[in-house]
């Protein structure tokens, strides 16, 4: 096990989360609290711990695939897909919270959902464990997509 590589993979994912939080921090305290939300909307305090765990899981998944690339020929598209979905993840925070746009946030999260699904499939082909580690993230973003859509409809 390459501990430095593992920490680096988790660190990159957690850093993406911190970058996204730059766009959310102020809006969560001001704009977001004033929105009408559906009854199934979780409390605001739940989002940070869930995302911390999901980013760590994404980092571990990336680490597994990277380690497999030492013995297998892993196509570059696998890593491109991963970093594309990570970029789209940060972009959602900017669009929804930074631009304060539930409509464009929903459009963006739909693209993110597809990118996560593609990444999960690509990772699964290399390591079922790596693919499975992305499943909670995929489920959470599915829920977040429904939540984003509902917020757009309730406030649009």
N, CA and C atoms as an extended XYZ file, in Angstrom:
468
Properties=species:S:1:pos:R:3:atomname:S:1:resname:S:1:resid:I:1 pbc="F F F"
N         0.854       -1.189        0.000 N   UNK     1
C         0.000        0.000        0.000 CA  UNK     1
C         0.893        1.244        0.000 C   UNK     1
N         0.561        2.153       -0.879 N   UNK     2
C         1.297        3.409       -0.989 CA  UNK     2
C         0.506        4.478       -0.226 C   UNK     2
N         0.900        4.681        1.026 N   UNK     3
C         0.163        5.582        1.907 CA  UNK     3
C         0.164        7.024        1.397 C   UNK     3
N         1.264        7.466        0.836 N   UNK     4
C         1.351        8.837        0.307 CA  UNK     4
C         0.360        9.009       -0.843 C   UNK     4
N         0.300        8.021       -1.725 N   UNK     5
C        -0.636        8.078       -2.862 CA  UNK     5
C        -2.081        8.074       -2.367 C   UNK     5
N        -2.376        7.231       -1.381 N   UNK     6
C        -3.725        7.166       -0.822 CA  UNK     6
C        -4.131        8.510       -0.218 C   UNK     6
N        -3.256        9.075        0.583 N   UNK     7
C        -3.534       10.378        1.206 CA  UNK     7
C        -3.702       11.447        0.127 C   UNK     7
N        -2.882       11.385       -0.901 N   UNK     8
C        -2.985       12.346       -1.999 CA  UNK     8
C        -4.314       12.247       -2.730 C   UNK     8
N        -4.760       11.018       -2.995 N   UNK     9
C        -6.040       10.821       -3.692 CA  UNK     9
C        -7.209       11.340       -2.857 C   UNK     9
N        -7.200       11.009       -1.592 N   UNK    10
C        -8.254       11.503       -0.702 CA  UNK    10
C        -8.154       13.022       -0.587 C   UNK    10
N        -6.928       13.521       -0.470 N   UNK    11
C        -6.716       14.965       -0.340 CA  UNK    11
C        -7.227       15.747       -1.536 C   UNK    11
N        -7.001       15.237       -2.735 N   UNK    12
C        -7.481       15.915       -3.947 CA  UNK    12
C        -9.004       16.003       -3.926 C   UNK    12
N        -9.652       14.914       -3.541 N   UNK    13
C       -11.122       14.901       -3.502 CA  UNK    13
C       -11.661       15.825       -2.414 C   UNK    13
N       -11.050       15.776       -1.239 N   UNK    14
C       -11.486       16.659       -0.153 CA  UNK    14
C       -11.230       18.122       -0.517 C   UNK    14
N       -10.141       18.387       -1.243 N   UNK    15
C        -9.852       19.756       -1.682 CA  UNK    15
C       -10.932       20.253       -2.642 C   UNK    15
N       -11.419       19.360       -3.487 N   UNK    16
C       -12.521       19.733       -4.383 CA  UNK    16
C       -13.738       20.131       -3.548 C   UNK    16
N       -13.988       19.375       -2.490 N   UNK    17
C       -15.090       19.713       -1.597 CA  UNK    17
C       -14.895       21.062       -0.933 C   UNK    17
N       -13.678       21.344       -0.520 N   UNK    18
C       -13.404       22.644        0.105 CA  UNK    18
C       -13.563       23.781       -0.902 C   UNK    18
N       -13.140       23.535       -2.127 N   UNK    19
C       -13.315       24.543       -3.171 CA  UNK    19
C       -14.804       24.816       -3.403 C   UNK    19
N       -15.591       23.754       -3.475 N   UNK    20
C       -17.039       23.917       -3.632 CA  UNK    20
C       -17.658       24.656       -2.473 C   UNK    20
N       -17.126       24.446       -1.278 N   UNK    21
C       -17.701       25.091       -0.091 CA  UNK    21
C       -17.485       26.605       -0.098 C   UNK    21
N       -16.506       27.065       -0.855 N   UNK    22
C       -16.299       28.512       -0.989 CA  UNK    22
C       -17.556       29.160       -1.565 C   UNK    22
N       -18.193       28.459       -2.497 N   UNK    23
C       -19.391       28.988       -3.143 CA  UNK    23
C       -20.648       28.793       -2.298 C   UNK    23
N       -20.598       27.821       -1.378 N   UNK    24
C       -21.803       27.506       -0.617 CA  UNK    24
C       -21.902       28.228        0.713 C   UNK    24
N       -20.778       28.494        1.344 N   UNK    25
C       -20.769       28.971        2.733 CA  UNK    25
C       -21.698       30.154        2.977 C   UNK    25
N       -21.533       31.220        2.240 N   UNK    26
C       -22.362       32.402        2.472 CA  UNK    26
C       -23.809       32.162        2.049 C   UNK    26
N       -23.995       31.524        0.898 N   UNK    27
C       -25.354       31.309        0.385 CA  UNK    27
C       -26.188       30.401        1.276 C   UNK    27
N       -25.539       29.434        1.924 N   UNK    28
C       -26.283       28.548        2.822 CA  UNK    28
C       -26.863       29.345        3.985 C   UNK    28
N       -26.104       30.308        4.482 N   UNK    29
C       -26.556       31.110        5.625 CA  UNK    29
C       -27.558       32.199        5.228 C   UNK    29
N       -27.558       32.582        3.969 N   UNK    30
C       -28.406       33.712        3.555 CA  UNK    30
C       -29.478       33.272        2.562 C   UNK    30
N       -29.103       33.056        1.347 N   UNK    31
C       -30.041       32.762        0.266 CA  UNK    31
C       -30.776       31.430        0.451 C   UNK    31
N       -30.032       30.358        0.747 N   UNK    32
C       -30.617       29.019        0.811 CA  UNK    32
C       -31.666       28.897        1.916 C   UNK    32
N       -31.442       29.542        3.053 N   UNK    33
C       -32.410       29.431        4.153 CA  UNK    33
C       -33.759       30.037        3.781 C   UNK    33
N       -33.758       30.999        2.862 N   UNK    34
C       -35.004       31.638        2.457 CA  UNK    34
C       -35.770       30.900        1.373 C   UNK    34
N       -35.176       29.840        0.830 N   UNK    35
C       -35.865       29.085       -0.220 CA  UNK    35
C       -36.922       28.163        0.373 C   UNK    35
N       -37.968       27.943       -0.387 N   UNK    36
C       -38.943       26.918       -0.026 CA  UNK    36
C       -38.339       25.582       -0.432 C   UNK    36
N       -38.310       24.643        0.517 N   UNK    37
C       -37.715       23.335        0.266 CA  UNK    37
C       -38.768       22.248        0.462 C   UNK    37
N       -38.598       21.117       -0.212 N   UNK    38
C       -39.547       20.026       -0.045 CA  UNK    38
C       -39.444       19.401        1.345 C   UNK    38
N       -40.457       18.668        1.711 N   UNK    39
C       -40.509       18.060        3.051 CA  UNK    39
C       -39.361       17.078        3.299 C   UNK    39
N       -38.807       16.504        2.248 N   UNK    40
C       -37.735       15.515        2.404 CA  UNK    40
C       -36.339       16.145        2.435 C   UNK    40
N       -36.277       17.459        2.471 N   UNK    41
C       -34.981       18.149        2.506 CA  UNK    41
C       -34.300       17.890        3.847 C   UNK    41
N       -33.064       17.381        3.813 N   UNK    42
C       -32.367       17.120        5.082 CA  UNK    42
C       -31.955       18.420        5.765 C   UNK    42
N       -31.673       18.366        7.052 N   UNK    43
C       -31.197       19.566        7.744 CA  UNK    43
C       -29.829       19.984        7.194 C   UNK    43
N       -29.574       21.268        7.203 N   UNK    44
C       -28.327       21.800        6.635 CA  UNK    44
C       -27.073       21.186        7.256 C   UNK    44
N       -27.097       20.873        8.552 N   UNK    45
C       -25.912       20.349        9.227 CA  UNK    45
C       -25.495       18.982        8.680 C   UNK    45
N       -26.406       18.269        8.008 N   UNK    46
C       -26.104       16.928        7.523 CA  UNK    46
C       -25.200       16.931        6.287 C   UNK    46
N       -25.258       17.980        5.487 N   UNK    47
C       -24.547       17.995        4.213 CA  UNK    47
C       -23.035       17.883        4.372 C   UNK    47
N       -22.437       18.648        5.264 N   UNK    48
C       -20.973       18.630        5.403 CA  UNK    48
C       -20.436       17.248        5.774 C   UNK    48
N       -20.951       16.581        6.817 N   UNK    49
C       -20.395       15.263        7.137 CA  UNK    49
C       -20.621       14.227        6.032 C   UNK    49
N       -21.768       14.303        5.368 N   UNK    50
C       -22.014       13.359        4.274 CA  UNK    50
C       -20.987       13.569        3.167 C   UNK    50
N       -20.764       14.829        2.791 N   UNK    51
C       -19.809       15.103        1.715 CA  UNK    51
C       -18.384       14.736        2.109 C   UNK    51
N       -18.006       14.945        3.337 N   UNK    52
C       -16.656       14.572        3.771 CA  UNK    52
C       -16.435       13.075        3.571 C   UNK    52
N       -17.410       12.281        3.974 N   UNK    53
C       -17.313       10.825        3.810 CA  UNK    53
C       -17.316       10.444        2.328 C   UNK    53
N       -18.183       11.085        1.539 N   UNK    54
C       -18.253       10.760        0.114 CA  UNK    54
C       -16.958       11.123       -0.612 C   UNK    54
N       -16.377       12.270       -0.293 N   UNK    55
C       -15.109       12.648       -0.923 CA  UNK    55
C       -13.999       11.668       -0.536 C   UNK    55
N       -13.981       11.226        0.703 N   UNK    56
C       -12.985       10.239        1.126 CA  UNK    56
C       -13.169        8.935        0.357 C   UNK    56
N       -14.408        8.515        0.206 N   UNK    57
C       -14.708        7.300       -0.546 CA  UNK    57
C       -14.281        7.430       -2.009 C   UNK    57
N       -14.511        8.602       -2.592 N   UNK    58
C       -14.076        8.851       -3.965 CA  UNK    58
C       -12.556        8.770       -4.059 C   UNK    58
N       -11.873        9.330       -3.076 N   UNK    59
C       -10.415        9.290       -3.070 CA  UNK    59
C        -9.875        7.874       -2.961 C   UNK    59
N       -10.484        7.074       -2.115 N   UNK    60
C       -10.062        5.670       -1.978 CA  UNK    60
C       -10.300        4.928       -3.285 C   UNK    60
N       -11.433        5.190       -3.915 N   UNK    61
C       -11.749        4.578       -5.203 CA  UNK    61
C       -10.698        4.950       -6.255 C   UNK    61
N       -10.355        6.231       -6.310 N   UNK    62
C        -9.323        6.687       -7.239 CA  UNK    62
C        -7.990        5.992       -6.943 C   UNK    62
N        -7.652        5.893       -5.685 N   UNK    63
C        -6.410        5.238       -5.278 CA  UNK    63
C        -6.366        3.792       -5.780 C   UNK    63
N        -7.457        3.066       -5.613 N   UNK    64
C        -7.509        1.658       -6.043 CA  UNK    64
C        -7.258        1.552       -7.547 C   UNK    64
N        -7.909        2.418       -8.310 N   UNK    65
C        -7.726        2.382       -9.766 CA  UNK    65
C        -6.291        2.766      -10.127 C   UNK    65
N        -5.757        3.748       -9.457 N   UNK    66
C        -4.378        4.165       -9.727 CA  UNK    66
C        -3.413        3.015       -9.426 C   UNK    66
N        -3.625        2.341       -8.302 N   UNK    67
C        -2.788        1.198       -7.955 CA  UNK    67
C        -2.915        0.085       -8.995 C   UNK    67
N        -4.111       -0.149       -9.483 N   UNK    68
C        -4.328       -1.174      -10.511 CA  UNK    68
C        -3.620       -0.796      -11.806 C   UNK    68
N        -3.461        0.504      -12.042 N   UNK    69
C        -2.812        0.939      -13.280 CA  UNK    69
C        -1.336        0.539      -13.308 C   UNK    69
N        -0.779        0.146      -12.159 N   UNK    70
C         0.603       -0.333      -12.124 CA  UNK    70
C         0.733       -1.700      -12.783 C   UNK    70
N        -0.322       -2.518      -12.695 N   UNK    71
C        -0.264       -3.870      -13.258 CA  UNK    71
C        -1.153       -4.049      -14.488 C   UNK    71
N        -2.120       -3.174      -14.673 N   UNK    72
C        -3.012       -3.241      -15.825 CA  UNK    72
C        -2.795       -2.004      -16.685 C   UNK    72
N        -3.167       -2.116      -17.927 N   UNK    73
C        -3.129       -0.933      -18.774 CA  UNK    73
C        -4.480       -0.234      -18.643 C   UNK    73
N        -4.517        0.791      -17.819 N   UNK    74
C        -5.743        1.543      -17.579 CA  UNK    74
C        -5.778        2.706      -18.566 C   UNK    74
N        -6.804        2.763      -19.407 N   UNK    75
C        -6.877        3.856      -20.387 CA  UNK    75
C        -6.997        5.221      -19.697 C   UNK    75
N        -6.419        6.225      -20.316 N   UNK    76
C        -6.455        7.582      -19.764 CA  UNK    76
C        -7.881        8.075      -19.577 C   UNK    76
N        -8.802        7.597      -20.409 N   UNK    77
C       -10.192        8.049      -20.321 CA  UNK    77
C       -10.790        7.761      -18.942 C   UNK    77
N       -10.296        6.747      -18.269 N   UNK    78
C       -10.795        6.403      -16.928 CA  UNK    78
C       -10.483        7.543      -15.958 C   UNK    78
N        -9.256        8.044      -16.007 N   UNK    79
C        -8.860        9.135      -15.117 CA  UNK    79
C        -9.484       10.456      -15.567 C   UNK    79
N        -9.616       10.631      -16.866 N   UNK    80
C       -10.275       11.837      -17.386 CA  UNK    80
C       -11.714       11.885      -16.895 C   UNK    80
N       -12.409       10.758      -16.961 N   UNK    81
C       -13.805       10.698      -16.503 CA  UNK    81
C       -13.890       11.040      -15.018 C   UNK    81
N       -12.964       10.502      -14.229 N   UNK    82
C       -12.996       10.779      -12.796 CA  UNK    82
C       -12.823       12.271      -12.515 C   UNK    82
N       -11.805       12.867      -13.121 N   UNK    83
C       -11.545       14.273      -12.840 CA  UNK    83
C       -12.586       15.192      -13.467 C   UNK    83
N       -13.216       14.755      -14.547 N   UNK    84
C       -14.317       15.522      -15.120 CA  UNK    84
C       -15.497       15.558      -14.155 C   UNK    84
N       -15.861       14.407      -13.581 N   UNK    85
C       -16.986       14.405      -12.638 CA  UNK    85
C       -16.631       15.190      -11.387 C   UNK    85
N       -15.365       15.176      -10.981 N   UNK    86
C       -14.947       15.949       -9.809 CA  UNK    86
C       -15.071       17.448      -10.095 C   UNK    86
N       -14.672       17.858      -11.284 N   UNK    87
C       -14.827       19.252      -11.702 CA  UNK    87
C       -16.306       19.640      -11.774 C   UNK    87
N       -17.128       18.755      -12.325 N   UNK    88
C       -18.569       19.022      -12.403 CA  UNK    88
C       -19.188       19.122      -11.008 C   UNK    88
N       -18.652       18.363      -10.073 N   UNK    89
C       -19.123       18.417       -8.689 CA  UNK    89
C       -18.897       19.813       -8.116 C   UNK    89
N       -17.702       20.351       -8.307 N   UNK    90
C       -17.394       21.701       -7.831 CA  UNK    90
C       -18.248       22.725       -8.579 C   UNK    90
N       -18.401       22.516       -9.861 N   UNK    91
C       -19.175       23.444      -10.687 CA  UNK    91
C       -20.621       23.535      -10.211 C   UNK    91
N       -21.188       22.409       -9.742 N   UNK    92
C       -22.570       22.452       -9.248 CA  UNK    92
C       -22.687       23.442       -8.092 C   UNK    92
N       -21.737       23.406       -7.177 N   UNK    93
C       -21.772       24.337       -6.038 CA  UNK    93
C       -21.742       25.776       -6.520 C   UNK    93
N       -20.904       26.034       -7.530 N   UNK    94
C       -20.821       27.384       -8.078 CA  UNK    94
C       -22.136       27.801       -8.736 C   UNK    94
N       -22.715       26.903       -9.536 N   UNK    95
C       -23.937       27.246      -10.270 CA  UNK    95
C       -25.123       27.394       -9.321 C   UNK    95
N       -25.327       26.413       -8.451 N   UNK    96
C       -26.496       26.442       -7.567 CA  UNK    96
C       -26.359       27.515       -6.497 C   UNK    96
N       -25.255       27.491       -5.762 N   UNK    97
C       -25.089       28.428       -4.647 CA  UNK    97
C       -24.432       29.745       -5.059 C   UNK    97
N       -23.381       29.662       -5.859 N   UNK    98
C       -22.670       30.880       -6.254 CA  UNK    98
C       -23.529       31.775       -7.134 C   UNK    98
N       -24.137       31.172       -8.153 N   UNK    99
C       -25.011       31.935       -9.047 CA  UNK    99
C       -26.450       31.992       -8.529 C   UNK    99
N       -26.704       31.204       -7.495 N   UNK   100
C       -28.046       31.133       -6.887 CA  UNK   100
C       -29.106       30.793       -7.935 C   UNK   100
N       -28.825       29.719       -8.664 N   UNK   101
C       -29.699       29.318       -9.761 CA  UNK   101
C       -30.128       27.856       -9.632 C   UNK   101
N       -31.281       27.608       -9.030 N   UNK   102
C       -31.771       26.232       -8.963 CA  UNK   102
C       -32.008       25.607      -10.348 C   UNK   102
N       -32.476       26.391      -11.307 N   UNK   103
C       -32.708       25.846      -12.654 CA  UNK   103
C       -31.400       25.348      -13.265 C   UNK   103
N       -30.385       26.219      -13.336 N   UNK   104
C       -29.116       25.816      -13.932 CA  UNK   104
C       -28.386       24.818      -13.045 C   UNK   104
N       -28.644       24.873      -11.743 N   UNK   105
C       -28.100       23.861      -10.844 CA  UNK   105
C       -28.650       22.489      -11.188 C   UNK   105
N       -29.937       22.432      -11.523 N   UNK   106
C       -30.526       21.148      -11.908 CA  UNK   106
C       -29.946       20.655      -13.233 C   UNK   106
N       -29.818       21.545      -14.195 N   UNK   107
C       -29.229       21.160      -15.487 CA  UNK   107
C       -27.809       20.632      -15.266 C   UNK   107
N       -27.037       21.336      -14.459 N   UNK   108
C       -25.656       20.941      -14.209 CA  UNK   108
C       -25.576       19.615      -13.460 C   UNK   108
N       -26.440       19.416      -12.472 N   UNK   109
C       -26.370       18.172      -11.691 CA  UNK   109
C       -26.812       16.967      -12.527 C   UNK   109
N       -27.644       17.201      -13.532 N   UNK   110
C       -28.017       16.114      -14.446 CA  UNK   110
C       -26.786       15.653      -15.238 C   UNK   110
N       -25.988       16.602      -15.670 N   UNK   111
C       -24.744       16.273      -16.384 CA  UNK   111
C       -23.780       15.572      -15.419 C   UNK   111
N       -23.681       16.072      -14.199 N   UNK   112
C       -22.835       15.449      -13.179 CA  UNK   112
C       -23.263       14.009      -12.934 C   UNK   112
N       -24.559       13.765      -12.854 N   UNK   113
C       -25.096       12.424      -12.607 CA  UNK   113
C       -24.621       11.451      -13.682 C   UNK   113
N       -24.696       11.873      -14.930 N   UNK   114
C       -24.241       11.034      -16.043 CA  UNK   114
C       -22.736       10.786      -15.935 C   UNK   114
N       -21.982       11.825      -15.599 N   UNK   115
C       -20.529       11.687      -15.470 CA  UNK   115
C       -20.153       10.726      -14.343 C   UNK   115
N       -20.882       10.778      -13.239 N   UNK   116
C       -20.611        9.841      -12.127 CA  UNK   116
C       -20.934        8.419      -12.561 C   UNK   116
N       -22.053        8.242      -13.227 N   UNK   117
C       -22.441        6.903      -13.698 CA  UNK   117
C       -21.369        6.336      -14.631 C   UNK   117
N       -20.915        7.153      -15.567 N   UNK   118
C       -19.862        6.717      -16.492 CA  UNK   118
C       -18.589        6.354      -15.731 C   UNK   118
N       -18.193        7.200      -14.791 N   UNK   119
C       -16.989        6.938      -14.000 CA  UNK   119
C       -17.139        5.652      -13.201 C   UNK   119
N       -18.299        5.459      -12.615 N   UNK   120
C       -18.550        4.262      -11.820 CA  UNK   120
C       -18.422        3.006      -12.694 C   UNK   120
N       -18.981        3.054      -13.890 N   UNK   121
C       -18.891        1.912      -14.813 CA  UNK   121
C       -17.436        1.656      -15.214 C   UNK   121
N       -16.723        2.712      -15.556 N   UNK   122
C       -15.311        2.564      -15.933 CA  UNK   122
C       -14.482        2.016      -14.780 C   UNK   122
N       -14.707        2.525      -13.577 N   UNK   123
C       -13.973        2.034      -12.410 CA  UNK   123
C       -14.325        0.584      -12.118 C   UNK   123
N       -15.605        0.222      -12.240 N   UNK   124
C       -16.065       -1.140      -11.975 CA  UNK   124
C       -15.327       -2.141      -12.857 C   UNK   124
N       -15.073       -1.758      -14.107 N   UNK   125
C       -14.384       -2.640      -15.052 CA  UNK   125
C       -12.942       -2.913      -14.625 C   UNK   125
N       -12.371       -1.993      -13.888 N   UNK   126
C       -10.991       -2.152      -13.420 CA  UNK   126
C       -10.957       -2.817      -12.048 C   UNK   126
N       -11.878       -2.393      -11.187 N   UNK   127
C       -11.969       -2.941       -9.826 CA  UNK   127
C       -13.411       -2.800       -9.347 C   UNK   127
N       -14.011       -3.920       -9.031 N   UNK   128
C       -15.388       -3.858       -8.524 CA  UNK   128
C       -15.447       -3.072       -7.224 C   UNK   128
N       -14.415       -3.159       -6.414 N   UNK   129
C       -14.374       -2.392       -5.166 CA  UNK   129
C       -14.364       -0.900       -5.463 C   UNK   129
N       -13.530       -0.479       -6.412 N   UNK   130
C       -13.453        0.943       -6.773 CA  UNK   130
C       -14.801        1.433       -7.303 C   UNK   130
N       -15.437        0.637       -8.133 N   UNK   131
C       -16.753        1.014       -8.654 CA  UNK   131
C       -17.785        1.081       -7.546 C   UNK   131
N       -17.767        0.098       -6.650 N   UNK   132
C       -18.741        0.054       -5.557 CA  UNK   132
C       -18.555        1.218       -4.587 C   UNK   132
N       -17.327        1.675       -4.414 N   UNK   133
C       -17.077        2.812       -3.527 CA  UNK   133
C       -17.712        4.105       -4.047 C   UNK   133
N       -18.006        4.163       -5.337 N   UNK   134
C       -18.665        5.342       -5.909 CA  UNK   134
C       -20.184        5.255       -5.818 C   UNK   134
N       -20.708        4.088       -5.471 N   UNK   135
C       -22.166        3.918       -5.410 CA  UNK   135
C       -22.847        4.847       -4.402 C   UNK   135
N       -22.344        5.007       -3.163 N   UNK   136
C       -22.999        5.949       -2.246 CA  UNK   136
C       -23.011        7.381       -2.786 C   UNK   136
N       -21.948        7.781       -3.447 N   UNK   137
C       -21.860        9.096       -4.080 CA  UNK   137
C       -22.930        9.228       -5.161 C   UNK   137
N       -23.060        8.206       -5.983 N   UNK   138
C       -24.065        8.200       -7.043 CA  UNK   138
C       -25.482        8.301       -6.456 C   UNK   138
N       -25.738        7.544       -5.405 N   UNK   139
C       -27.055        7.576       -4.755 CA  UNK   139
C       -27.313        8.960       -4.154 C   UNK   139
N       -26.319        9.536       -3.489 N   UNK   140
C       -26.482       10.859       -2.884 CA  UNK   140
C       -26.745       11.918       -3.951 C   UNK   140
N       -26.015       11.860       -5.057 N   UNK   141
C       -26.222       12.842       -6.120 CA  UNK   141
C       -27.576       12.617       -6.802 C   UNK   141
N       -28.037       11.390       -6.836 N   UNK   142
C       -29.394       11.126       -7.340 CA  UNK   142
C       -30.409       11.833       -6.442 C   UNK   142
N       -30.236       11.671       -5.135 N   UNK   143
C       -31.108       12.357       -4.179 CA  UNK   143
C       -30.977       13.875       -4.317 C   UNK   143
N       -29.736       14.356       -4.436 N   UNK   144
C       -29.501       15.801       -4.581 CA  UNK   144
C       -30.127       16.334       -5.869 C   UNK   144
N       -30.175       15.510       -6.893 N   UNK   145
C       -30.816       15.911       -8.154 CA  UNK   145
C       -32.314       16.117       -7.954 C   UNK   145
N       -32.931       15.188       -7.251 N   UNK   146
C       -34.363       15.310       -6.956 CA  UNK   146
C       -34.603       16.538       -6.081 C   UNK   146
N       -33.749       16.738       -5.106 N   UNK   147
C       -33.865       17.897       -4.219 CA  UNK   147
C       -33.697       19.205       -5.004 C   UNK   147
N       -32.700       19.252       -5.862 N   UNK   148
C       -32.457       20.453       -6.669 CA  UNK   148
C       -33.647       20.735       -7.582 C   UNK   148
N       -34.160       19.689       -8.226 N   UNK   149
C       -35.333       19.852       -9.087 CA  UNK   149
C       -36.512       20.389       -8.283 C   UNK   149
N       -36.731       19.826       -7.110 N   UNK   150
C       -37.856       20.239       -6.265 CA  UNK   150
C       -37.706       21.693       -5.827 C   UNK   150
N       -36.496       22.079       -5.468 N   UNK   151
C       -36.252       23.468       -5.050 CA  UNK   151
C       -36.513       24.405       -6.222 C   UNK   151
N       -36.068       24.027       -7.395 N   UNK   152
C       -36.328       24.850       -8.590 CA  UNK   152
C       -37.824       25.004       -8.816 C   UNK   152
N       -38.567       23.898       -8.757 N   UNK   153
C       -40.020       23.955       -9.003 CA  UNK   153
C       -40.739       24.763       -7.915 C   UNK   153
N       -40.327       24.620       -6.678 N   UNK   154
C       -40.986       25.320       -5.586 CA  UNK   154
C       -40.673       26.815       -5.552 C   UNK   154
N       -39.568       27.197       -6.143 N   UNK   155
C       -39.137       28.597       -6.065 CA  UNK   155
C       -39.074       29.293       -7.419 C   UNK   155
N       -39.401       28.576       -8.475 N   UNK   156
C       -39.258       29.115       -9.830 CA  UNK   156
C       -40.375       29.918      -10.329 C   UNK   156
